[in-house]
């Protein structure tokens, strides 16, 4: 896992679905927020399975050398630094309390980045559109907060065996999906015939 991969919204490998949806220039704020959360939750669960989050958490209560060793075992150093920061904020050995602080840091980072990235991916976005996008993102991430805290708490305890492999999201009804696909296809055919 590359540095900052988990929270880097410019990463096309992690936030592919979200970026593709915004690239259509027709994404509803709620759809974009769902896509952002789906990409984030997938990356978060992957990181929790691969990264030694419990070792970093345990080392936060020890000396600086132990913490440096634990951080060095993480491929995603930014995640280790976030755990360290959450421990400093909470000053607690309770994994759930630290998980709450960690979730706050992650959600704040995602919201801030979403605001910045939305402008670059959607140059025609109005100020009202930006506020709708921010509001939808905040609502979606707040709705998911209990799950995020629960997953992070499990990872900090070192118990990642029960983490869900997928998160079921509300999908677009098939008739809407077909209509959207046909409209996009007809537009593609029209553009192709215009060039002939």
PLY file of the C-alpha trace (Angstrom):
ply
format ascii 1.0
element vertex 196
property float x
property float y
property float z
element edge 195
property int vertex1
property int vertex2
end_header
0.00 0.00 0.00
1.43 3.35 -1.00
1.87 6.28 1.33
-1.45 8.13 1.91
-3.35 5.59 -0.22
-6.29 5.24 2.15
-7.25 8.91 2.33
-5.85 10.21 -0.96
-8.91 11.02 -3.09
-6.69 11.72 -6.09
-5.66 8.05 -6.14
-7.42 6.52 -9.19
-6.84 2.97 -7.95
-8.58 3.48 -4.61
-11.22 6.06 -5.52
-11.91 4.82 -9.05
-15.72 4.55 -8.80
-16.06 8.01 -7.21
-13.83 9.67 -9.80
-15.58 7.92 -12.69
-18.97 9.01 -11.41
-17.88 12.64 -11.10
-16.32 12.47 -14.55
-19.78 11.87 -16.07
-20.59 15.46 -15.01
-24.13 14.26 -14.17
-23.61 12.71 -10.75
-26.18 13.55 -8.11
-24.57 14.56 -4.82
-26.07 11.54 -3.02
-24.72 9.16 -5.70
-21.27 10.72 -5.48
-21.35 10.44 -1.67
-22.34 6.76 -1.89
-19.54 6.07 -4.36
-17.02 7.90 -2.17
-18.07 5.89 0.88
-17.99 2.59 -1.04
-14.44 3.26 -2.28
-13.30 4.44 1.16
-14.86 1.53 3.06
-13.30 -1.00 0.67
-9.87 0.61 1.07
-10.28 0.89 4.84
-11.22 -2.77 5.28
-8.29 -3.80 3.07
-5.91 -1.65 5.12
-7.25 -3.06 8.39
-6.56 -6.60 7.19
-3.07 -5.80 5.87
-1.69 -3.23 8.29
-0.61 -3.99 11.87
-2.92 -1.36 13.38
-3.09 -3.12 16.76
0.74 -3.04 17.06
0.79 0.69 16.40
-2.03 1.22 18.92
-0.26 -0.84 21.60
3.04 0.96 20.95
1.38 4.35 21.47
1.32 3.65 25.21
5.01 2.76 25.27
8.26 4.61 24.62
9.11 6.48 21.43
11.43 3.74 20.12
8.69 1.10 20.33
6.32 3.41 18.48
8.87 4.08 15.74
9.37 0.34 15.23
5.59 -0.24 15.04
5.12 2.64 12.59
7.96 1.34 10.41
6.12 -1.98 9.98
3.22 -0.18 8.27
3.28 0.21 4.50
0.84 3.11 4.83
2.73 5.37 7.22
-0.02 7.99 7.07
-2.43 5.49 8.65
0.06 4.77 11.43
0.49 8.52 12.01
-3.30 8.93 12.20
-3.47 6.20 14.86
-0.72 7.96 16.78
-2.56 11.29 16.48
-5.87 9.72 17.62
-4.11 8.24 20.68
-2.69 11.66 21.55
-6.14 13.24 21.22
-7.87 10.62 23.37
-5.07 9.85 25.86
-6.79 6.53 26.44
-6.00 2.84 26.16
-9.60 2.13 25.16
-9.65 1.00 21.50
-13.20 2.24 20.93
-12.39 5.72 22.27
-9.32 5.90 20.02
-11.39 4.47 17.12
-13.86 7.36 17.55
-11.05 9.93 17.36
-9.53 8.10 14.39
-12.90 8.06 12.60
-13.21 11.83 13.22
-9.80 12.44 11.66
-10.60 10.26 8.63
-14.06 11.72 8.03
-12.73 15.29 8.34
-9.93 14.52 5.89
-12.28 12.91 3.37
-14.75 15.80 3.58
-12.04 18.44 3.10
-10.47 16.58 0.20
-13.86 15.93 -1.39
-14.50 19.68 -1.43
-11.16 20.39 -3.11
-11.27 17.47 -5.56
-14.89 18.14 -6.58
-13.85 21.55 -7.90
-11.03 20.10 -9.98
-13.11 17.17 -11.29
-16.24 19.28 -11.88
-15.05 22.68 -13.14
-18.65 23.75 -13.88
-19.76 23.10 -10.29
-21.55 26.12 -8.83
-21.25 27.26 -5.23
-24.70 25.78 -4.48
-23.65 22.55 -6.16
-20.50 22.47 -4.05
-22.53 22.92 -0.88
-24.93 20.13 -1.93
-21.96 17.84 -2.60
-20.40 18.66 0.77
-23.69 18.17 2.60
-24.34 14.80 0.91
-20.79 13.65 1.71
-21.05 14.66 5.36
-24.46 12.98 5.71
-23.24 9.74 4.11
-20.08 9.54 6.20
-21.96 10.43 9.40
-24.48 7.69 8.67
-21.57 5.24 8.33
-19.72 6.51 11.42
-20.91 3.70 13.77
-19.69 1.05 11.31
-16.38 2.84 10.76
-15.81 3.14 14.53
-16.72 -0.52 15.03
-14.31 -1.67 12.29
-11.50 0.56 13.56
-12.05 -0.63 17.14
-11.77 -4.25 15.97
-8.58 -3.47 14.03
-7.02 -1.67 16.99
-7.76 -4.73 19.15
-6.24 -6.95 16.45
-9.54 -8.72 15.77
-10.14 -8.30 12.04
-11.62 -11.73 11.36
-15.22 -10.46 11.49
-14.77 -7.44 9.24
-17.28 -7.52 6.36
-15.70 -8.17 2.99
-18.27 -6.00 1.19
-20.66 -3.24 2.09
-24.10 -3.44 0.56
-25.21 -0.10 -0.82
-28.48 0.99 -2.36
-28.05 0.29 -6.04
-29.66 2.11 -8.93
-32.84 0.28 -10.04
-32.31 -1.79 -13.18
-34.75 0.24 -15.29
-32.92 3.48 -14.42
-29.59 1.82 -15.11
-30.77 0.57 -18.52
-32.21 3.99 -19.40
-28.95 5.70 -18.44
-26.93 3.14 -20.41
-29.12 3.52 -23.51
-28.93 7.32 -23.35
-25.13 7.16 -23.02
-24.91 4.59 -25.84
-27.11 6.60 -28.20
-25.00 9.69 -27.51
-21.85 7.69 -28.28
-23.35 6.38 -31.54
-24.41 9.91 -32.55
-20.93 11.30 -31.86
-19.36 8.43 -33.85
-21.66 9.01 -36.84
-20.87 12.75 -36.76
-17.19 11.96 -37.34
-17.84 9.66 -40.32
0 1
1 2
2 3
3 4
4 5
5 6
6 7
7 8
8 9
9 10
10 11
11 12
12 13
13 14
14 15
15 16
16 17
17 18
18 19
19 20
20 21
21 22
22 23
23 24
24 25
25 26
26 27
27 28
28 29
29 30
30 31
31 32
32 33
33 34
34 35
35 36
36 37
37 38
38 39
39 40
40 41
41 42
42 43
43 44
44 45
45 46
46 47
47 48
48 49
49 50
50 51
51 52
52 53
53 54
54 55
55 56
56 57
57 58
58 59
59 60
60 61
61 62
62 63
63 64
64 65
65 66
66 67
67 68
68 69
69 70
70 71
71 72
72 73
73 74
74 75
75 76
76 77
77 78
78 79
79 80
80 81
81 82
82 83
83 84
84 85
85 86
86 87
87 88
88 89
89 90
90 91
91 92
92 93
93 94
94 95
95 96
96 97
97 98
98 99
99 100
100 101
101 102
102 103
103 104
104 105
105 106
106 107
107 108
108 109
109 110
110 111
111 112
112 113
113 114
114 115
115 116
116 117
117 118
118 119
119 120
120 121
121 122
122 123
123 124
124 125
125 126
126 127
127 128
128 129
129 130
130 131
131 132
132 133
133 134
134 135
135 136
136 137
137 138
138 139
139 140
140 141
141 142
142 143
143 144
144 145
145 146
146 147
147 148
148 149
149 150
150 151
151 152
152 153
153 154
154 155
155 156
156 157
157 158
158 159
159 160
160 161
161 162
162 163
163 164
164 165
165 166
166 167
167 168
168 169
169 170
170 171
171 172
172 173
173 174
174 175
175 176
176 177
177 178
178 179
179 180
180 181
181 182
182 183
183 184
184 185
185 186
186 187
187 188
188 189
189 190
190 191
191 192
192 193
193 194
194 195
